[in-house]
Amino acid sequence: MRRAAVVFPVQGRPTVRNSVGCLIITAFRANSHRCEHTRLVAYCRPMALGLVAFHYPKPEHRDELLERMRAAAEVMRAVEGCTDASVWEMREGAALVSTGTFASEEAWTQAVRAVLEAGVDFEYDERESRPRDLYFLAEP
């Protein structure tokens, strides 16, 4: 009767993602016949990326920032790999919120590049009362 192999992560060997988003785990594999180190591909697909950004415009620049954010979202939505780009406002408070979901980090990078190439004003400056809060999200 053949026994199933048991796999243990190897101490000091990090779990990493390769360039296409595959999760690579270096593990120690033991069964009744031999012991060996092996690299396991546990998860293989490009990692989706989510973004939530809180913007804090000064009151006199709120409408201008809202239009800039809408223009950026429109350009981003046209980029392959952008599954959504939206603009929201908080019910309470003065913050405007931009959200986006992308098929991969590369898709997000291409979307940002497209916004800059389109000439949309994407910069943080004195028109905002405080720095933006950006949160990058990954699928678990």
N, C-alpha and C positions, 0 to 999 in steps of 0.2 A: 504494500500500500504506500503510495507516494504522499508525502506531507506537503502542504502548501508552504510557500516561502513566507517569511516574516520580514517586513521592511522597517528599518529604524532610521530616522534622520541622523546624519553624521555631524557630530559636534564640530563647530568651527567652519563648517561648509555652509555658506548662506544659500537660501532659496532665492533664485533670481529669475527675471524674465528676459527672454532673448528678444531680438529685434522685431519679431512678429507677435509678441505678447504671450509666448508659451511660458508657462511656469515650469522651471527646471529645479528639481529637488535632487541633491546629491544624497544618497542613502546607503546604508549598510544593509545588505541583503543576506539573510542566513537561512539555510534549510539543512536538511540532514546530510546533504552531499557536499556542500561547499559554502564558503563565505566570500562575498565579493562586494566591492563598491560599485554602485550603478547610478546612472543618472535617469531619473524618471521624468517623463513629460506628463504632468498632472492636469494641465489646463492649457488648451491651445486655441486661442482665437484673439484677435486684436482686442485690447482693453478699451471699453467705452469710457468716455470722459464726460463728466458733468461739471458745470460751473455755475456758481451763484455769486453775484457781485452786488454789494450794497454801495450806493452812491449817495453822497450827502451834499446836494447843491445848496449854495446860498440862495435865499428866497428870490432875489432879483435875477438869478440865472436858471431857475428851475425849469421853465418852459424851454429854454434853449438846450439844456442838458437832456431833457426828455426827447426832443427832436433829434439830437445827436445820437442818443441811444437807439431810437427807432430806426434811424438810417443805418447804423451799424448792424442791427439785428436783421434788417432786410438784406443787406449784402451777405451776411453770414449764411442765411437760409438758402441762398443760391449756390453755396459751395458744396460740392459732393462730400458726403460724410457728415454734414451738419444735419441732425435729425430735428432740431428745434432751436430757435433763438427767440426769446420773448423779453418784453419789458413790462414791469409791474410797478405799482406804487403801494407802499405800506398803508394800511387803513389808519393806523395811528403813527404819527411821526412824519418826518420830512424826507425820509429815505426813498430813493427810487431803486428798483432792483432789476438787474438783468440776469436772465437764466439762459443756459444753453446746454444742449446735449450733442455729443459728437461721437462718431463711430470709433475714433481713436485720438490719441494726442496729436498725431500728425494732421488729422482733419481739423483739429482746433487751430493748430499752427497755420495751416493754409487759410482758414477763415479769418484769422487776425491779419495775415498778410493781405488778403483780399480787401479788407476794410481799409487798411492803410493805403493800398494802391488805388482805391476808389476815392481817396481824398477826404474820407470822413474824419472829422476831428475826434480823436480817440484819447486825447491827452488829459491827464489829471493836472489841474493848475489852480490858480487862486479863485476860480469860479466855484470851487467846492469848499465847504467849510471844514472838512477834515479828510484824511486819506480814505480811500475806498477799502472796504473789507471784501477780500476775494477768498472764495472757498472752492477748491478743486475737489471733485468727488470721483470715486472709482467704484465700479460694480464690485460687490463682495464676491 
